[in-house]
Amino acid sequence: MTFQLVLQWPASSLGDFDEMVAVEDLLIAKLSQENKVDGHDFGSGETNIFVLTDEPEMAFREIRAILAGHRLWESAAAAYRQIDADEYHVLWPNGATTFNIQ
């Protein structure tokens, strides 16, 4: 897989670590086989879930459909990068131009 898609939330928007794991488990169960949940990072004021894919925009549409009704979707950010690159391309929220992982 050539891209890493990152879903990110401010740590303050999550109830606790278990809620982040529940979102991760939901994605593992519902994402198509072309996409692979590759773990998470919890700390430094943010929470990240990592997804490996060859089609980041298609994977994002899938994720958005899965999480659209979840209370956390409103505070989510999403971006992707090539595995061997540093620059992220922001997918969500609309109009956002920067994305960083701390």
C-alpha distances in whole Angstrom, upper triangle without the diagonal:
4,6,8,11,14,17,20,24,27,28,31,30,29,32,30,27,28,27,24,23,24,22,19,20,21,17,16,19,18,15,14,12,9,8,9,12,11,15,17,20,24,26,27,28,25,23,19,16,13,10,6,5,5,9,10,14,14,12,15,17,17,17,20,22,21,23,25,28,27,30,27,25,28,27,23,21,18,16,12,12,9,8,11,13,16,17,16,17,19,19,21,24,25,27,25,24,24,21,21,20,23
4,7,10,13,17,20,23,26,28,31,30,29,32,31,28,29,28,25,24,26,23,21,22,23,19,19,22,21,17,16,15,12,11,12,14,13,16,18,20,24,26,27,28,24,22,19,17,13,11,7,6,5,8,9,13,14,13,15,18,18,18,20,22,22,24,26,29,28,30,27,25,28,27,23,20,17,14,10,9,6,6,8,10,13,14,13,14,17,17,20,23,24,25,23,22,21,19,19,19,22
4,6,10,13,16,20,23,24,28,26,26,29,28,26,27,25,22,22,23,21,18,20,21,17,17,20,19,16,15,15,12,10,11,12,11,14,16,17,21,23,23,24,21,19,15,14,10,8,6,5,6,7,7,10,12,10,12,15,15,15,17,20,20,20,23,26,25,27,24,22,24,23,19,17,13,10,7,6,4,5,8,9,11,11,10,11,13,13,16,19,20,21,20,19,18,15,16,16,19
4,6,10,13,16,19,21,24,23,22,25,24,22,23,22,18,19,20,18,15,18,18,15,15,18,18,15,15,15,13,10,10,10,9,11,12,14,17,19,20,21,17,15,12,10,7,6,5,6,9,10,8,11,13,10,11,15,15,14,16,19,18,18,21,24,22,24,21,19,21,20,16,14,11,8,5,6,6,6,9,10,11,11,9,11,12,12,15,17,19,21,18,17,16,13,13,13,16
4,7,10,14,17,19,21,20,20,23,22,20,21,20,16,17,18,15,13,16,16,13,14,17,16,13,14,15,13,10,10,9,10,11,12,13,16,18,19,19,16,14,10,8,6,5,6,7,10,9,6,9,11,8,8,12,12,10,12,15,15,15,17,20,19,20,17,16,18,17,13,11,7,6,4,7,9,9,13,12,12,12,9,9,10,9,11,14,16,18,16,15,14,12,12,12,15
4,6,10,13,15,18,17,16,20,19,17,19,17,13,15,16,13,12,15,15,12,14,17,17,14,16,17,16,12,12,10,10,10,9,10,13,15,15,15,12,10,6,6,5,6,9,11,13,13,10,12,14,11,9,13,14,11,13,16,15,14,16,19,17,18,15,14,16,14,10,8,6,5,6,9,11,11,14,14,13,12,9,10,10,10,10,13,15,17,14,15,13,10,10,9,12
4,7,11,12,15,13,13,16,16,15,16,14,11,13,14,11,10,14,13,11,13,16,15,14,17,18,17,13,13,11,11,11,9,10,12,14,15,14,10,8,5,5,7,8,11,13,16,15,12,13,14,11,9,12,13,9,10,14,13,11,13,16,14,14,11,10,12,10,7,6,5,7,9,12,15,15,18,17,16,15,12,12,10,10,9,11,14,16,14,15,14,10,11,10,13
4,7,9,12,10,11,14,14,14,16,13,10,13,15,12,12,15,15,14,16,19,18,17,20,22,21,17,16,14,14,12,10,9,10,11,12,11,7,6,4,7,9,11,15,17,20,19,15,16,18,15,13,15,16,12,13,16,15,13,15,17,14,14,10,10,11,8,6,5,6,9,11,14,17,17,20,18,16,16,13,13,11,11,10,11,14,16,13,14,12,9,9,8,11
4,6,8,7,8,11,12,12,14,12,9,13,14,11,13,16,16,15,18,20,20,19,23,24,24,20,19,16,17,15,11,11,10,11,11,9,6,5,7,9,12,15,18,20,23,22,18,19,20,18,15,18,18,14,14,17,16,13,14,16,13,12,8,9,9,6,5,6,9,12,15,18,21,21,23,22,20,19,16,17,14,14,11,11,15,17,14,16,14,11,11,11,12
4,5,6,7,11,12,12,15,13,11,15,16,14,15,19,19,19,21,24,23,23,26,28,27,24,23,19,19,17,14,12,10,9,9,6,4,6,9,12,15,18,21,24,26,25,22,22,24,21,19,21,22,18,18,21,20,16,17,18,15,13,10,12,11,7,8,9,12,15,18,20,23,23,25,24,21,20,18,19,16,17,14,13,17,18,15,17,15,12,12,11,11
4,5,6,8,8,9,12,11,10,13,15,14,15,18,19,19,21,23,24,24,27,28,28,25,23,19,19,16,13,11,8,7,8,5,4,6,9,12,16,19,22,25,28,27,24,25,26,23,21,23,23,20,20,22,21,17,19,19,16,14,11,13,14,10,11,12,15,17,20,22,25,25,27,26,23,23,20,22,19,20,17,17,21,22,19,21,18,15,14,13,12
4,6,7,9,11,14,12,12,15,16,15,17,20,20,21,23,25,26,26,29,31,31,27,26,23,23,20,16,14,11,11,11,7,8,9,13,16,19,22,26,28,31,30,26,27,28,26,23,25,25,21,21,23,22,18,19,19,16,13,11,14,13,10,12,14,17,20,23,25,28,28,30,29,26,26,23,24,21,21,19,18,21,22,20,22,20,18,17,16,15
4,7,9,11,13,10,10,14,14,13,15,18,18,18,21,23,23,23,27,29,29,25,24,21,22,19,16,15,12,13,13,10,9,9,12,14,18,20,24,26,29,28,24,24,26,23,20,22,22,18,17,20,18,15,16,15,12,9,7,10,10,7,9,12,15,18,21,24,28,28,30,29,26,25,22,23,20,19,16,15,19,21,18,21,19,17,17,16,16
4,5,8,9,7,7,11,11,10,13,15,15,16,19,20,21,21,25,27,28,24,22,19,20,17,14,13,10,11,13,11,9,8,11,13,17,19,23,25,29,28,24,25,26,23,20,22,21,18,18,20,17,14,16,15,12,10,7,11,12,9,10,13,16,19,22,24,27,27,30,29,26,26,23,24,21,21,18,18,21,23,21,23,21,19,18,17,17
4,7,8,6,8,11,11,12,14,16,16,18,20,21,22,23,27,29,30,26,25,21,22,19,16,15,12,13,16,13,12,11,14,16,19,22,26,28,31,31,27,28,28,25,23,25,24,20,20,22,19,16,18,17,13,11,10,14,14,13,14,17,20,23,25,28,31,30,33,32,30,30,27,28,25,24,21,21,25,27,25,27,25,23,22,20,20
4,5,6,7,9,10,11,13,15,16,18,19,21,22,23,27,28,29,25,23,20,20,17,14,13,10,11,14,12,12,10,13,14,18,21,24,27,31,30,27,28,29,25,24,26,24,21,21,23,20,17,20,19,15,14,12,16,17,15,15,18,20,23,25,27,30,29,31,31,29,29,27,28,25,25,23,23,26,28,26,28,26,23,22,19,19
4,5,5,6,9,10,11,12,14,16,17,19,20,21,25,26,27,23,21,17,17,13,11,10,7,10,13,12,11,9,11,12,15,18,22,25,28,28,26,27,27,24,23,25,23,20,21,23,20,17,20,20,16,15,13,16,18,16,16,18,19,22,23,25,28,26,29,29,27,28,25,27,25,25,23,23,27,29,26,28,25,22,21,18,17
4,5,5,6,9,10,10,12,14,15,16,18,20,23,24,26,23,20,17,17,14,12,13,11,13,17,16,14,12,13,13,17,19,22,25,29,28,26,27,27,24,23,25,23,19,21,22,18,16,19,18,15,15,13,16,19,17,17,19,20,23,25,27,29,28,31,31,29,30,27,28,26,26,24,24,28,30,28,30,28,24,23,21,21
4,5,5,6,9,10,11,13,14,15,17,18,22,23,25,21,19,16,17,14,12,13,11,14,17,15,13,11,12,12,16,18,21,24,27,27,24,25,25,21,20,22,20,16,17,19,15,13,16,15,11,11,10,13,15,14,14,17,18,21,23,26,28,27,30,30,28,28,26,26,24,23,21,21,25,27,25,27,26,23,22,20,20
4,5,5,6,9,10,11,12,14,16,16,20,21,22,19,17,13,14,11,9,10,8,12,15,13,11,8,9,8,12,14,18,20,24,24,21,22,22,19,18,20,18,14,16,18,15,12,15,15,12,12,10,12,15,13,12,14,15,18,19,22,24,23,26,26,25,25,22,23,21,20,18,19,23,25,23,25,23,19,19,16,17
4,5,5,6,9,10,10,12,14,15,19,20,21,18,15,12,12,9,8,10,10,13,17,16,14,10,11,9,12,14,17,20,24,24,22,23,23,19,19,21,18,15,17,18,15,14,17,17,14,15,13,15,18,17,15,17,17,20,21,23,25,23,26,27,26,26,24,25,23,22,21,22,26,28,26,27,25,22,21,18,19
4,5,5,6,9,10,11,12,14,18,19,21,18,16,13,14,12,12,14,13,17,20,19,16,13,13,11,14,15,19,21,24,24,22,23,22,19,18,20,17,14,16,16,13,12,15,14,11,13,12,14,17,16,15,18,18,21,22,25,27,25,29,29,28,28,25,26,24,23,21,22,25,28,26,28,27,24,23,21,22
4,5,5,6,9,10,11,12,15,17,19,15,14,11,13,11,10,13,13,16,19,18,15,11,11,9,12,13,16,18,22,21,19,19,19,15,15,16,14,11,12,13,10,8,12,12,9,11,9,10,14,13,12,14,14,17,19,21,24,23,26,26,25,25,22,22,20,19,17,18,22,25,23,25,24,21,21,19,20
4,5,5,6,9,10,10,14,15,16,13,11,7,9,8,8,11,12,16,19,18,15,11,10,7,9,10,13,15,19,19,17,19,18,14,14,16,14,11,13,15,11,11,14,15,12,14,12,13,17,16,13,15,14,16,17,20,21,20,24,24,23,24,21,22,20,19,18,19,23,25,23,25,23,20,20,18,19
4,5,5,6,9,10,13,14,16,14,12,9,11,10,11,14,15,19,22,21,18,15,13,11,12,12,15,17,21,21,19,21,19,16,16,18,15,12,15,15,12,12,16,16,14,16,14,15,19,19,17,18,18,20,20,23,24,23,26,27,27,27,24,25,24,22,21,23,26,29,27,29,27,24,24,21,23
4,5,5,6,8,12,14,16,13,12,10,13,13,13,16,17,21,24,23,19,16,15,12,13,13,16,17,20,20,18,19,18,14,14,15,12,10,12,12,8,9,12,13,11,14,13,13,17,17,15,17,17,19,20,23,24,24,27,28,28,27,24,24,23,20,19,21,24,27,26,28,27,24,24,22,24
4,5,5,5,9,11,12,10,9,7,11,11,12,15,17,20,23,22,18,15,13,10,10,9,12,13,17,16,15,16,14,11,11,12,9,7,10,11,7,9,12,13,12,15,13,13,17,17,14,15,14,16,16,19,21,20,24,24,24,24,21,21,20,18,17,19,22,25,23,25,24,21,22,20,23
4,6,6,9,9,12,9,7,6,9,10,12,16,17,21,24,24,20,17,14,11,11,10,12,13,16,17,16,18,16,12,14,15,12,10,14,14,11,12,16,17,15,18,17,17,20,20,18,19,17,18,18,20,21,20,24,25,25,25,23,23,22,20,20,22,25,28,26,28,27,24,24,22,24
4,6,9,10,13,11,10,10,13,14,15,19,20,24,27,27,23,20,18,14,15,13,15,16,19,19,18,19,17,14,15,16,12,11,14,14,10,12,16,16,15,19,18,18,21,22,19,21,19,21,21,23,24,23,27,28,29,29,26,26,25,22,22,24,27,30,29,30,30,27,27,25,27
4,6,9,11,10,11,10,14,15,17,20,22,25,28,27,24,20,18,15,15,13,14,14,17,16,16,17,14,11,13,13,9,9,12,10,7,10,13,14,14,17,17,16,20,21,18,19,18,20,20,22,23,23,27,28,28,28,25,24,23,20,20,22,24,27,27,28,28,25,26,25,28
4,7,8,6,8,8,12,14,16,19,21,25,27,26,23,19,17,13,13,10,11,11,13,13,12,13,11,8,10,10,7,7,11,10,8,11,14,16,15,19,18,16,20,20,17,18,16,17,16,19,20,20,23,24,25,25,22,21,20,18,18,20,22,25,25,26,26,23,24,23,26
4,5,6,8,10,14,16,18,22,24,28,30,30,26,23,20,16,15,11,12,10,12,12,12,13,10,8,11,11,8,10,13,12,11,14,17,19,19,22,21,19,23,24,21,21,18,19,18,20,20,20,23,25,26,26,23,22,22,19,20,23,24,27,27,28,28,25,26,25,28
4,5,7,10,13,16,19,22,25,28,31,31,27,24,21,17,15,11,11,10,11,12,13,15,12,10,14,14,12,13,16,16,15,17,20,22,22,25,24,22,26,26,23,23,20,20,18,20,19,19,22,24,25,26,23,23,23,21,23,25,27,30,29,29,29,26,27,26,29
4,7,10,13,16,19,22,25,28,30,30,27,23,20,17,14,10,9,6,7,8,10,12,10,8,12,13,11,12,16,16,15,18,20,23,23,26,24,22,25,26,22,21,18,18,16,17,16,16,19,21,23,23,21,20,21,19,21,24,25,27,26,27,27,24,25,24,27
4,7,9,12,15,18,21,24,26,26,23,20,16,13,10,7,6,5,8,8,9,11,10,7,10,12,10,10,14,14,13,15,18,21,20,23,21,19,23,22,19,18,15,15,13,14,14,14,18,19,20,20,18,18,18,16,18,21,23,25,24,24,24,21,22,21,24
4,6,9,12,16,19,22,24,25,21,18,14,11,9,5,5,7,10,11,11,14,13,10,12,14,12,12,15,16,15,16,19,21,20,23,21,20,23,22,19,18,16,16,14,15,15,14,17,19,20,21,19,19,19,18,19,22,24,27,25,25,24,21,21,20,22
4,6,9,12,15,18,21,21,18,14,11,8,6,4,6,9,13,14,12,15,14,11,12,15,13,11,14,16,14,14,18,20,18,20,18,17,21,20,16,16,14,14,13,15,16,14,18,19,19,20,18,19,19,18,18,21,23,26,24,24,23,19,19,17,20
4,7,10,14,17,19,20,17,14,11,8,5,5,6,10,13,15,14,17,17,13,15,18,16,14,17,19,17,17,21,23,21,22,20,19,23,21,18,17,15,15,13,14,15,12,16,17,18,19,17,19,19,19,20,22,25,27,24,24,22,19,18,15,18
4,7,10,14,16,17,14,11,9,6,6,8,10,13,17,18,16,19,19,16,16,19,18,15,18,20,18,17,21,22,20,21,18,19,21,20,17,17,15,16,15,16,17,15,18,19,18,20,18,20,20,20,20,22,25,27,24,25,22,19,17,14,16
4,7,10,13,14,11,7,5,4,6,9,12,15,19,20,17,20,20,17,16,20,18,15,18,20,18,16,20,21,18,19,16,17,19,17,14,14,14,15,15,16,18,16,19,19,18,19,17,19,18,19,18,20,23,25,22,23,20,16,15,12,13
4,7,9,11,8,6,5,7,8,12,15,18,21,22,19,22,23,19,19,22,21,18,20,23,20,19,22,23,20,20,16,18,20,17,15,14,14,15,16,17,19,17,19,19,17,19,17,19,19,19,19,20,24,25,22,22,19,15,13,10,10
4,7,8,6,5,7,9,11,15,18,21,25,25,22,24,25,22,21,24,23,19,21,23,21,19,22,22,19,18,15,17,19,16,14,15,16,17,18,20,22,20,23,22,20,21,19,21,20,21,20,20,24,25,22,23,20,16,14,11,10
4,5,6,6,9,12,14,18,21,24,27,28,24,26,28,25,23,26,26,22,23,26,24,22,24,25,21,20,17,19,20,16,16,16,17,18,20,21,23,22,24,23,20,21,20,22,21,22,21,21,25,26,22,23,20,16,14,10,9
4,6,8,10,14,16,20,22,25,28,28,25,27,29,26,24,27,27,24,25,28,26,23,25,27,23,22,18,20,20,17,16,16,17,18,20,21,23,22,23,22,19,20,19,21,20,22,21,21,24,24,21,21,18,15,12,9,6
4,7,10,14,17,20,23,26,29,28,25,26,28,25,23,26,26,23,23,26,24,21,23,24,21,19,15,17,17,13,14,14,16,18,20,21,24,24,25,24,21,21,19,21,19,21,19,19,22,22,19,20,17,14,12,10,8
4,7,10,13,16,20,22,25,25,21,23,24,21,19,22,22,19,19,22,21,18,20,21,18,16,13,14,15,11,11,11,13,14,17,18,21,21,23,21,19,19,17,18,16,18,16,16,19,20,17,18,15,12,10,8,8
4,7,10,13,17,20,23,23,19,21,22,19,17,20,20,16,17,20,18,16,18,19,16,15,11,13,14,11,10,10,12,14,15,17,20,19,22,21,19,19,17,18,16,17,15,16,20,21,18,19,16,13,12,9,10
4,6,10,13,16,19,19,16,18,19,16,14,18,17,14,15,18,17,15,17,19,16,16,13,13,15,12,10,9,9,11,12,14,17,16,18,18,16,16,14,16,14,15,14,15,19,20,17,18,15,12,11,8,10
4,7,10,13,17,17,14,16,17,13,12,16,15,11,14,16,14,13,16,18,15,16,13,13,16,14,11,11,10,11,12,14,16,15,18,18,17,17,15,16,15,15,14,16,19,21,19,19,17,14,13,11,13
4,7,10,13,14,11,14,15,12,12,15,14,12,14,17,15,15,18,20,18,19,16,16,18,17,13,12,10,10,9,11,13,11,15,15,15,15,13,14,14,14,15,17,20,22,19,19,17,14,13,11,14
4,6,10,11,9,12,12,8,10,13,12,10,13,15,14,14,17,20,18,20,17,16,19,18,15,13,11,10,9,11,12,11,15,15,16,16,14,14,14,14,15,18,20,22,20,20,19,16,16,14,17
4,7,9,8,12,12,9,11,14,13,12,16,18,17,17,20,23,22,24,21,20,23,22,18,16,13,12,9,10,10,9,12,14,15,16,14,15,16,15,17,20,22,24,22,22,20,17,18,16,19
4,5,6,9,9,7,10,12,12,12,15,17,16,18,20,23,22,25,22,20,23,23,19,17,14,12,10,10,10,10,13,14,16,16,14,14,15,14,17,20,21,23,22,21,21,19,19,19,22
4,6,9,9,9,11,13,13,14,17,18,19,20,22,26,25,28,25,23,26,25,22,20,16,14,11,11,9,10,13,14,17,17,15,14,16,15,18,21,22,24,23,22,22,20,21,21,24
4,6,5,6,9,10,11,12,14,16,17,18,20,23,23,26,23,21,23,23,20,18,14,12,10,11,11,12,15,16,18,17,14,13,14,13,16,19,19,21,20,20,21,19,21,21,25
4,5,5,6,9,10,10,12,14,15,16,17,21,21,23,20,18,20,20,16,14,10,9,7,9,10,12,15,14,15,14,11,10,11,9,12,15,16,18,17,17,17,15,17,18,21
4,5,5,6,9,10,10,12,14,15,16,19,20,22,20,17,19,19,16,14,10,9,9,11,13,15,18,17,18,16,13,10,10,8,11,13,13,16,16,16,17,16,18,19,23
4,5,5,6,9,10,11,13,14,15,19,19,22,20,17,20,21,17,16,13,12,12,14,15,17,20,20,21,19,16,14,14,11,13,16,16,19,19,20,21,19,22,22,26
4,5,5,6,9,10,11,12,14,17,17,20,18,15,18,19,15,14,11,11,10,13,14,15,19,19,20,18,15,14,13,11,13,15,16,19,19,19,20,18,20,20,23
4,5,5,6,9,10,10,11,15,15,17,15,12,15,15,12,11,8,9,9,13,15,16,20,19,19,17,14,12,11,8,9,12,13,16,15,17,17,15,18,18,21
4,5,5,6,9,10,10,14,15,17,16,13,15,17,14,13,11,12,13,16,18,20,23,22,23,21,17,15,13,10,11,13,13,17,17,19,20,18,21,21,25
4,5,5,6,9,10,13,14,17,16,13,16,17,15,15,12,14,14,17,19,20,24,23,24,23,19,17,16,13,13,15,17,20,20,22,22,20,22,22,26
4,5,5,6,8,11,11,14,12,10,13,14,11,12,10,12,13,16,18,19,23,22,22,21,18,16,15,12,11,13,15,19,18,20,20,18,20,19,22
4,5,5,5,9,10,12,11,8,11,12,10,11,10,13,14,18,20,22,25,24,24,22,18,16,14,11,10,11,13,16,16,19,19,18,20,20,23
4,6,5,8,10,13,13,10,13,15,13,15,14,16,17,21,23,24,28,27,27,25,22,20,18,14,13,15,16,19,20,22,23,22,24,24,27
4,6,8,8,12,12,10,13,15,13,15,14,17,18,21,23,24,28,27,27,26,22,21,19,16,15,16,18,22,21,24,24,22,24,23,26
4,6,5,8,8,6,10,11,10,12,12,16,17,21,24,24,28,27,26,25,21,20,18,15,13,14,16,20,19,22,22,20,21,21,23
4,6,8,9,6,8,11,10,13,13,17,19,23,25,26,30,29,28,26,22,21,18,15,12,13,15,18,18,21,22,21,23,23,25
4,6,9,7,9,12,12,15,16,20,22,26,29,29,33,32,31,29,26,24,21,18,16,16,18,21,21,25,25,23,25,25,27
4,5,6,8,10,10,14,15,19,21,25,28,28,31,31,29,28,25,24,21,18,15,15,18,21,21,24,24,22,23,23,24
4,6,7,8,10,13,16,20,22,26,29,29,33,31,30,29,25,24,21,19,16,15,18,21,20,23,23,21,23,22,23
4,6,6,6,10,13,16,19,23,26,26,29,28,26,25,22,21,18,16,13,13,16,19,18,21,20,18,19,18,20
4,5,5,8,10,14,17,21,24,25,28,26,25,23,20,19,15,13,10,10,13,16,15,18,18,17,18,18,20
4,6,9,12,15,19,22,26,27,29,28,26,24,20,19,16,14,10,9,12,14,14,17,17,16,18,19,21
4,7,10,14,17,21,24,25,28,26,23,22,18,18,14,13,10,9,12,14,13,16,15,14,15,16,17
4,7,10,14,17,20,21,24,22,20,19,15,15,12,11,7,7,11,13,12,14,14,12,13,13,16
4,7,11,14,17,19,21,19,17,15,12,11,8,8,5,6,9,11,9,11,10,8,10,11,14
4,7,11,14,15,18,16,15,13,9,9,6,5,5,7,10,12,10,11,10,8,10,11,14
4,7,11,12,15,13,12,10,6,5,4,5,7,9,11,12,10,10,9,7,9,10,14
4,7,9,12,10,10,8,5,5,7,8,10,13,14,15,13,12,11,9,11,11,15
4,6,8,6,7,6,5,6,9,11,14,16,17,18,15,14,13,11,11,12,15
4,5,5,8,8,8,9,13,14,17,20,21,21,19,17,16,14,15,15,18
4,6,8,10,10,12,15,16,19,22,23,24,21,20,18,16,15,14,17
4,7,10,11,14,17,19,22,24,25,25,23,20,19,17,16,15,18
4,6,8,11,14,17,19,22,23,22,20,17,15,14,13,14,16
4,7,10,13,16,18,20,21,20,17,15,13,11,10,11,13
4,7,10,13,15,17,18,17,14,11,10,9,9,11,14
4,6,9,12,14,15,14,12,9,8,6,8,10,13
4,7,9,12,12,12,10,8,8,8,10,13,16
4,6,8,8,9,7,6,7,7,10,12,16
4,6,7,9,8,9,10,10,13,15,18
3,5,8,7,9,10,10,13,15,18
4,6,6,9,10,10,14,16,18
4,6,9,11,12,16,18,21
4,6,10,12,15,18,21
4,6,8,12,15,17
4,7,10,14,17
4,7,10,13
4,7,10
4,6
4
